[in-house]
Amino acid sequence: MIPIYTVCTGPNYFPHHANRFLRQLRDYVDLPLQLHCYTIYDRHDFDTSIEVIPIANDDGRRQWHKVDLFKIVPQNQVCFISDLDWTFLNDVTDVFNQPVQHNEFIAPYRWWARNRGKGFNINGGLYKFIGGQYTFIPD
């Protein structure tokens, strides 16, 4: 199973968003993915197949808790960190199935900012990398 980690905190994201994301992964990605949710919410609100990882100290960072995941993901294993607000309309297996090498960090192209000039060209909503190689990010 390939781990995919998300963050679910208020006021914009709730357990039903994680459950919806899991349904989309099952419907539109033909890969063995295991969803892990770093969250402030109770386990009973999530689909039983989602691994819930409690946020021990909710200091109000909301989605910025995502940087903590770089230390939580399994070392030496291909993994994903993803936002919950994706909407898949068709099979997106090819997006998730892109190869990743050691010391490589991949993300989809940030298509909506194509003509804005400054800034980054990657989408911050989905990362694929080998766990343990980017623990410096939260530091």
C-alpha positions as CSV (number, residue, x, y, z in Angstrom):
1,M,0.0,0.0,0.0
2,I,1.2,3.5,-0.9
3,P,0.6,5.9,2.0
4,I,-1.2,9.2,1.2
5,Y,-1.3,11.7,4.1
6,T,-3.8,14.5,4.6
7,V,-4.6,17.2,7.2
8,C,-8.1,17.7,8.4
9,T,-8.7,20.7,10.6
10,G,-11.4,23.4,10.9
11,P,-12.8,25.7,10.0
12,N,-12.7,24.7,6.4
13,Y,-12.2,20.9,6.5
14,F,-14.1,18.2,8.3
15,P,-14.1,14.4,8.4
16,H,-16.7,14.3,5.6
17,H,-14.1,15.9,3.3
18,A,-11.6,13.1,4.1
19,N,-14.3,10.5,3.5
20,R,-15.1,12.1,0.1
21,F,-11.5,12.1,-0.8
22,L,-11.1,8.4,0.0
23,R,-14.2,7.6,-2.2
24,Q,-12.6,9.5,-5.0
25,L,-9.2,7.8,-4.6
26,R,-11.1,4.4,-4.7
27,D,-13.1,5.4,-7.8
28,Y,-10.4,7.2,-9.8
29,V,-7.0,5.9,-8.9
30,D,-6.1,2.3,-9.8
31,L,-3.2,2.0,-7.2
32,P,-3.2,0.5,-3.7
33,L,-3.4,3.7,-1.6
34,Q,-3.8,3.9,2.1
35,L,-5.3,7.2,3.4
36,H,-3.8,8.6,6.7
37,C,-5.5,11.7,8.2
38,Y,-3.7,14.0,10.6
39,T,-6.6,15.6,12.4
40,I,-8.2,17.3,15.4
41,Y,-11.4,15.3,15.0
42,D,-12.5,12.0,16.6
43,R,-11.8,8.7,14.9
44,H,-15.5,7.7,14.8
45,D,-16.3,10.5,12.2
46,F,-14.0,8.9,9.6
47,D,-14.4,5.9,7.3
48,T,-13.1,2.9,9.1
49,S,-10.3,2.3,6.6
50,I,-8.7,5.8,7.1
51,E,-5.9,5.8,9.6
52,V,-6.5,8.7,12.0
53,I,-3.4,10.4,13.5
54,P,-4.4,12.8,16.2
55,I,-2.9,16.3,16.2
56,A,-1.7,16.4,19.8
57,N,-1.2,20.1,20.0
58,D,-3.6,22.1,17.9
59,D,-1.9,25.5,17.9
60,G,-4.2,27.0,15.3
61,R,-2.0,26.4,12.3
62,R,-4.9,24.8,10.4
63,Q,-3.6,23.4,7.1
64,W,0.0,24.4,8.0
65,H,0.0,21.2,10.1
66,K,0.8,19.7,6.7
67,V,4.5,20.4,7.2
68,D,4.5,18.1,10.2
69,L,3.7,15.2,7.8
70,F,7.3,15.3,6.4
71,K,8.4,13.9,9.8
72,I,5.4,11.5,10.1
73,V,5.6,9.7,6.8
74,P,7.4,6.3,6.7
75,Q,11.1,6.5,5.9
76,N,12.5,5.1,2.7
77,Q,9.0,4.6,1.2
78,V,7.3,6.3,-1.7
79,C,4.5,8.4,-0.2
80,F,2.2,11.3,-0.9
81,I,1.0,14.4,1.0
82,S,-2.2,15.7,-0.4
83,D,-4.9,18.4,0.2
84,L,-8.5,17.1,0.7
85,D,-10.2,19.5,-1.7
86,W,-9.5,17.7,-5.0
87,T,-12.3,16.8,-7.4
88,F,-11.5,13.9,-9.7
89,L,-13.7,13.6,-12.8
90,N,-12.0,10.6,-14.5
91,D,-9.2,8.2,-13.9
92,V,-6.1,10.0,-12.5
93,T,-3.9,7.0,-11.9
94,D,-1.3,8.5,-14.2
95,V,-0.9,11.5,-12.0
96,F,-0.3,9.4,-8.9
97,N,1.8,6.8,-10.8
98,Q,4.6,9.2,-11.8
99,P,7.9,7.7,-10.9
100,V,9.9,9.4,-8.1
101,Q,13.6,8.8,-7.3
102,H,15.6,9.4,-4.2
103,N,16.2,13.1,-3.5
104,E,13.4,14.0,-5.9
105,F,10.3,15.9,-4.9
106,I,7.5,16.0,-7.5
107,A,4.2,17.8,-7.6
108,P,1.7,18.7,-10.4
109,Y,2.0,21.8,-12.4
110,R,0.3,24.9,-11.0
111,W,-1.8,25.5,-14.2
112,W,-4.0,28.3,-12.8
113,A,-1.1,30.7,-12.2
114,R,0.4,30.2,-15.7
115,N,0.2,33.9,-16.6
116,R,0.8,35.5,-13.3
117,G,4.6,35.7,-13.6
118,K,6.1,35.5,-10.2
119,G,5.9,32.6,-7.8
120,F,6.3,28.8,-7.9
121,N,5.2,26.6,-10.7
122,I,4.2,23.6,-8.6
123,N,0.8,22.9,-7.1
124,G,1.2,22.7,-3.3
125,G,-1.8,20.4,-3.0
126,L,-0.1,17.1,-3.9
127,Y,3.5,16.0,-3.2
128,K,5.2,12.7,-4.0
129,F,8.6,11.8,-2.5
130,I,10.5,9.2,-0.6
131,G,9.9,9.5,3.1
132,G,12.7,10.6,5.4
133,Q,14.4,12.8,2.8
134,Y,12.6,16.1,3.5
135,T,12.4,16.2,7.3
136,F,14.1,19.6,7.3
137,I,11.0,21.2,5.8
138,P,9.1,21.5,9.2
139,D,12.3,22.6,10.9
